[in-house]
Amino acid sequence: MKKIFVLLILALVVAFSACSSEPEVEIYEPTAPVDVETPEPETPEPIETTEEPEIIEDEEEYPTYEPATQGSNIHGAIHRVEYGGNVAYLFGTIHGGHAHWFPLADVVEDALRRADVVAVEVAEIAMGSDTFDDSIMEAMFLPDGLTWVDILPEDEYRHLVETLRGWGLVYEHTNTMNPAFLISILELQFLLSISEFNIDWDVTVDVYITAVATELGLPVIGLESIEQQIDIVYNPPFEVMLARIMSFLSPNELLEMLYDSDELTLDEMAFYYENNNFEPINRSFAQTLGADVECLYAIYMREIASNWRSTYYANEIMRLLQETEEPTTFFVAVGLSHINRSEAGEEFTDIVQQMRLAGFNVMPIWE
């Protein structure tokens, strides 16, 4: 169950020549979120319902394919970069999977088995640490016994409570939960409910990578902390959380939006990833988080969850390459969008782009 949460970090969402001198690092610097003082709203009356949500039956067919019987050709937009005597392989994952995906493409399996160290987004999440469970529980609820009435302006409060009616939920059952966390989990559970290919969120690509690392006796390190990742996704600035609440949809509205747009279902995401077809994935990112999207929450997810974190990861990888004295090969597995999201448009950046801006020769090796 814990791998369900990882999907939202979200994610889910692409050198053979060494550098002759130490490159100067250029850093993408989006506007950092600022703390917003919580207003003191008037206390509205709670709205109660026990109404069950009505789900629109979807008649559109999902992509179909003949799954491989053993292993796959998934290459995850793998790249190679060298610095001095050190090497890093950059591999893009999605935080889900199918049993027939493993082993991955030969070029990925070879790189993984050449590695001395495996790096992932958050080591504790990939390894199933209890620390992750504790951090999730802490993020799930509002602090100090607060409820929505205590923190939300009236418009946002009423929108949240009224929208929950479509999910069959009532105020008393959820009013101490972090609204951003609650909305994310409801939407993800809904996407899982309409999945037809039984995507496995426990045996994911990330789990497979760390399992191989454990089998080979390789150390697994994280590029960021649990706290940083959870804060970005579940504890955005107050004004961003308000925008998140106002964009919250009922199940029917969510389904209509999903199929009237280029946004992908989980099945479609897995289908395109399995077939190494990243253009539809990037097109979905562009529609959801692109420059034409004016929602503050979408802007925050683009600039902080996507761009800022990709730049942060790039700097951590460059630091590993530059500061590791003994010749070391790193296998770096992060969400696919952190490898090739710059292809979604100039408003996006990713690890590969940032490392190239810094002077590193980052080369695709899957062909």
C-alpha positions in Angstrom: 0.0 0.0 0.0 2.8 2.4 0.8 3.9 2.5 -2.9 0.6 4.1 -3.8 1.7 7.2 -2.0 5.0 7.3 -3.9 3.1 7.7 -7.3 2.1 11.2 -6.3 5.7 12.5 -6.1 4.7 12.7 -8.8 5.7 10.6 -10.2 5.3 9.5 -12.1 6.0 12.2 -14.0 15.0 11.4 -20.6 28.6 10.0 -22.0 31.0 8.4 -23.1 33.6 11.3 -23.0 34.8 12.6 -19.7 34.9 16.3 -18.8 38.4 17.8 -19.1 37.8 20.4 -16.4 35.3 20.9 -13.6 32.1 22.5 -15.0 30.4 25.5 -13.5 27.0 24.5 -12.3 24.0 26.6 -13.7 21.0 26.3 -11.5 17.4 26.7 -12.6 15.9 29.0 -9.9 12.1 29.1 -9.9 10.4 31.4 -7.5 10.4 29.7 -4.1 7.1 29.3 -2.3 6.5 31.8 0.6 4.8 31.3 3.8 1.3 32.7 3.9 -0.3 33.7 7.1 -3.5 31.7 7.8 -6.6 33.9 7.8 -9.2 33.6 10.5 -12.5 32.7 8.8 -16.0 32.8 10.0 -17.2 29.4 11.1 -19.7 28.0 8.5 -22.1 25.2 9.2 -20.8 21.7 8.3 -22.5 20.0 5.4 -23.3 16.3 5.9 -24.1 13.6 3.4 -24.2 9.9 3.1 -24.8 10.0 -0.6 -22.9 7.5 -2.7 -20.9 8.9 -5.6 -22.2 8.2 -9.1 -19.5 7.0 -11.5 -19.9 7.6 -15.2 -19.3 4.5 -17.2 -16.4 5.0 -19.6 -16.9 3.6 -23.1 -13.5 4.6 -24.4 -11.1 1.7 -24.8 -7.7 1.6 -23.1 -4.5 0.9 -25.2 -4.2 -2.8 -25.8 -1.0 -4.8 -26.1 0.4 -8.3 -26.0 2.5 -8.4 -22.8 5.9 -10.1 -23.0 6.1 -13.5 -21.3 9.5 -12.8 -19.8 11.2 -9.5 -19.4 10.8 -6.4 -21.5 12.5 -3.8 -23.6 11.9 -1.0 -21.1 14.9 1.3 -21.2 13.6 4.2 -19.1 15.4 6.8 -21.3 18.7 5.7 -19.8 21.6 8.1 -20.1 25.3 7.8 -19.2 27.6 10.6 -17.9 31.2 10.5 -16.9 33.3 12.8 -14.7 36.9 11.9 -14.1 36.9 8.3 -13.1 33.3 8.3 -12.0 30.2 7.3 -14.1 26.5 7.8 -13.5 23.7 6.0 -15.3 20.4 8.0 -15.3 17.3 5.8 -15.5 13.7 6.9 -15.5 11.1 4.9 -13.6 7.4 5.1 -13.0 6.2 4.2 -9.6 4.2 1.1 -10.6 4.6 -1.9 -12.7 3.6 -5.3 -14.2 5.3 -8.6 -13.4 6.2 -9.2 -17.0 8.3 -6.0 -17.1 11.2 -7.6 -15.4 14.0 -8.0 -16.2 14.3 -4.7 -18.0 16.0 -4.0 -21.2 19.6 -5.4 -21.5 21.2 -2.0 -21.5 19.5 -1.2 -18.1 20.3 -4.5 -16.6 23.9 -4.2 -17.6 24.2 -0.7 -16.2 22.6 -1.8 -12.9 25.0 -4.7 -12.5 28.0 -2.5 -13.3 27.0 -0.1 -10.5 28.9 0.3 -7.2 26.1 2.4 -5.7 22.4 2.8 -6.4 20.7 6.2 -5.9 17.0 6.7 -5.8 14.7 9.7 -4.9 14.2 8.7 -1.3 16.0 5.6 0.0 13.6 4.9 2.9 10.6 4.8 0.5 12.3 2.5 -2.0 13.5 0.2 0.8 10.1 0.1 2.6 11.4 1.7 5.8 9.1 2.3 8.8 10.3 5.9 8.8 8.2 6.4 5.7 5.1 5.2 7.4 5.7 7.5 10.4 6.3 10.5 8.1 3.1 9.8 6.2 1.1 9.5 9.4 2.4 12.9 10.5 1.5 14.5 7.2 -1.9 13.0 7.1 -3.5 15.1 9.9 -3.7 18.8 10.7 -1.5 19.9 13.7 -2.8 20.4 17.3 -6.3 19.0 16.7 -7.2 21.7 14.2 -10.1 21.2 11.8 -10.9 22.7 8.4 -13.3 25.2 10.0 -10.3 26.5 12.0 -8.0 27.2 9.1 -10.0 27.6 5.8 -11.7 30.6 4.5 -15.5 30.1 3.9 -15.4 29.6 0.1 -12.7 27.0 0.3 -14.3 25.3 3.2 -17.7 25.0 1.5 -16.1 23.9 -1.8 -14.2 21.1 0.0 -17.2 19.9 2.0 -19.6 20.0 -0.9 -17.3 18.3 -3.3 -16.8 15.5 -0.8 -20.5 14.8 -1.0 -19.8 13.3 -4.4 -17.3 11.0 -2.9 -19.8 9.7 -0.2 -17.8 11.3 2.6 -19.0 13.6 5.4 -17.3 16.4 7.3 -17.0 14.6 10.7 -15.0 11.7 9.2 -12.3 13.8 7.6 -12.3 17.3 9.2 -8.9 16.7 11.0 -7.1 15.5 7.9 -4.7 17.6 5.9 -6.9 18.7 2.9 -4.0 18.4 0.4 -3.3 14.9 1.6 -6.9 13.9 1.6 -7.5 15.2 -2.0 -4.4 13.5 -3.3 -5.3 10.1 -1.8 -8.9 10.3 -3.0 -7.9 11.1 -6.5 -5.3 8.4 -6.6 -7.6 5.8 -5.3 -10.2 6.8 -7.9 -7.5 6.4 -10.7 -6.7 3.0 -9.3 -10.4 2.1 -9.3 -10.7 2.6 -13.1 -7.5 0.8 -13.9 -8.1 -2.3 -16.0 -4.5 -3.7 -16.3 -4.1 -4.4 -12.5 -0.9 -2.3 -12.3 1.0 -3.4 -9.2 1.9 -0.5 -6.9 3.9 -2.8 -4.5 6.1 -4.5 -7.0 7.2 -1.3 -8.8 10.1 -0.5 -11.0 11.7 1.2 -8.0 11.2 -1.9 -5.8 12.7 -4.0 -8.5 15.8 -1.8 -8.8 16.4 -1.8 -5.0 15.7 -5.6 -4.8 18.5 -6.2 -7.4 20.8 -3.8 -5.5 20.1 -5.7 -2.3 20.8 -9.0 -4.0 24.1 -7.7 -5.3 25.0 -6.2 -2.0 25.0 -2.6 -3.3 24.5 0.4 -1.0 21.3 2.3 -1.7 21.3 6.1 -1.1 18.7 8.8 -1.5 18.9 12.1 -3.4 16.5 13.8 -1.0 15.0 13.2 2.4 11.5 11.9 3.2 10.7 15.2 4.9 11.5 17.3 1.8 9.5 15.1 -0.5 6.4 15.0 1.7 6.6 18.7 2.5 6.5 19.6 -1.2 3.6 17.4 -2.0 1.4 17.4 1.1 2.4 20.6 2.9 2.5 23.4 0.2 2.2 27.1 1.2 -1.2 28.0 2.5 -2.3 29.9 -0.7 -1.3 26.9 -2.8 -3.4 24.5 -0.6 -6.4 26.8 -1.1 -5.9 26.6 -4.9 -5.6 22.8 -4.6 -9.0 22.8 -2.7 -10.7 25.0 -5.3 -9.6 22.7 -8.1 -10.9 19.6 -6.3 -13.5 17.7 -8.5 -16.1 15.2 -7.9 -15.6 11.6 -9.3 -17.8 12.4 -12.3 -16.1 15.7 -13.0 -12.7 14.1 -12.6 -13.6 11.3 -15.1 -15.0 13.8 -17.6 -11.9 15.9 -17.3 -9.6 12.9 -17.7 -11.2 11.7 -20.9 -11.8 15.1 -22.5 -8.1 15.9 -22.3 -4.6 14.6 -23.0 -4.1 13.6 -19.4 -3.3 10.0 -19.0 -4.9 7.2 -17.0 -2.6 5.0 -15.0 -3.1 2.3 -17.6 -2.1 4.6 -20.4 1.0 5.8 -18.5 2.1 2.2 -18.0 1.4 1.3 -21.6 3.5 4.2 -23.0 6.3 3.6 -20.5 6.4 -0.1 -21.4 6.6 0.8 -25.1 9.3 3.5 -24.6 6.9 6.1 -26.1 7.4 9.2 -24.0 5.9 11.8 -26.2 2.3 11.2 -25.0 3.5 11.3 -21.4 5.2 14.7 -22.0 2.1 15.9 -23.8 0.1 15.1 -20.7 2.5 17.0 -18.5 2.4 20.0 -20.8 -1.4 20.1 -20.7 -1.6 19.5 -16.9 1.2 21.8 -15.8 2.2 23.8 -18.8 2.6 27.6 -19.2 -1.0 28.0 -20.3 -2.3 26.6 -17.0 -3.0 29.5 -14.6 -4.1 27.5 -11.5 -1.7 28.4 -8.6 -1.5 24.7 -7.6 -0.4 23.6 -11.1 2.2 26.4 -11.2 3.5 25.3 -7.9 3.7 21.6 -9.0 5.5 22.7 -12.2 8.0 25.0 -10.6 8.7 23.3 -7.3 7.6 19.6 -7.5 9.0 19.3 -11.0 11.5 21.9 -12.0 13.0 22.7 -8.6 13.3 19.1 -7.6 14.8 18.1 -11.0 17.5 20.8 -10.5 18.0 19.6 -6.9 18.5 16.1 -8.1 20.9 17.2 -10.9 23.1 19.1 -8.4 23.2 16.1 -6.0 24.3 13.8 -8.9 26.9 16.3 -10.0 28.1 16.5 -6.4 28.5 12.7 -6.3 30.4 12.7 -9.5 32.7 15.6 -8.5 33.3 14.7 -4.8 33.7 10.9 -4.9 37.4 10.3 -4.9 37.5 6.5 -5.6 36.3 5.6 -9.2 32.7 4.8 -8.6 29.7 3.9 -10.9 26.3 5.2 -9.8 23.0 3.8 -11.0 20.5 6.6 -10.5 16.8 5.7 -10.7 14.3 8.6 -10.5 10.8 9.3 -11.9 10.9 9.4 -15.7 9.7 13.0 -15.7 12.9 14.1 -13.9 14.9 12.6 -16.8 13.1 13.9 -19.9 10.4 16.5 -18.9 12.2 19.3 -20.7 10.8 17.8 -23.9 7.4 18.8 -22.7 8.1 22.5 -23.4 10.5 25.3 -22.5 8.7 26.0 -19.2 10.0 22.6 -17.9 13.5 21.5 -17.0 15.0 18.1 -16.0 18.2 16.4 -14.8 19.6 15.8 -18.2 19.1 19.4 -19.3 20.5 20.9 -16.1 23.6 18.7 -16.3 24.2 19.7 -19.9 23.8 23.3 -19.0 26.5 22.7 -16.4 28.9 21.3 -19.0 28.5 17.6 -18.5 28.3 15.3 -21.5 25.1 13.4 -20.9 24.5 10.8 -23.6 21.5 8.5 -24.3 22.6 4.9 -24.6 19.4 2.9 -25.3 19.9 2.8 -29.1 
